[in-house]
């Protein structure tokens, strides 16, 4: 009878990001698609208002273009590559942009023609900030492995997508009519 060595005891490691089974469930897919839609909506609004900001002050306009590009790229990448770092970076960046928006509405900026003069709240900018906060909240839900009570993605994704298109369209229409 041969002497056998006992199996080695190992401590399982926690996965660095969402597990592959977690990525394929309907709840995760719906959250990823929703975050991408929110980011596209916010990017579209930032692209729409960038020319007006470029005309006022070039630095502000370039900031809007940079934010819009980053949000559009994030929307493309996150459903395909939902890595923890990409998700966290998107949540942090969108939280910072929404925080800056709130600062400008409540206190104003320290630079520009009229420093520390608050700007009025508008429909389009409020929608964009709401989308950015919703992105951060969705990332938090995804990273804590929260499960939405859905079994299939198609119906809820269609409803959420339709709602986002309607809200974004209204915000873009409002942005085009605001001087």
Secondary structure, 3 states (H helix, E strand, C coil): CCCCCCCCCCCCCCCCCCCHHHHHCHHHHHHHHHHHHHHHHHHHHHHHHHHHHHHHCHHHHHHHHHHHHHHHHHHHHHHHCCCHHHHHHHHHHHHHHHHHHHHHHHCCCCCCCCCCCCCCCCHHHHHHHHHHHHHHHHHHHHHCCCCCCCCCCHHHHHHHHHHHHHHHHHHHHHHHHCC
